[in-house]
Amino acid sequence: MKKLQILGTGCAKCRQLTANAQKAIEESGADYELEKITDINEIVKMGVMMTPGVAIDGELKSTGKLLSPADIKKLLV
């Protein structure tokens, strides 16, 4: 199972991105586990300078943007 990782400390954008990611996973039927990374040291280590960030299996895909469920679904392909 692949991991869709949300990188953020828990701000409003981070929470909305998590909800959008959950919706994208459910709608696409993709086999992904949603993981939230809130440790600032881990977030910086992954290369995120502006939250929220999105990574798939540790590979950074987006940073500093609140992606819509449709945007996230494109990353799941």
Secondary structure, 3 states (H helix, E strand, C coil): CEEEEEECCCCHHHHHHHHHHHHHHHHHCCCEEEEEECCHHHHHHCCCCCCCEEEECCEEEEECCCCCHHHHHHHCC
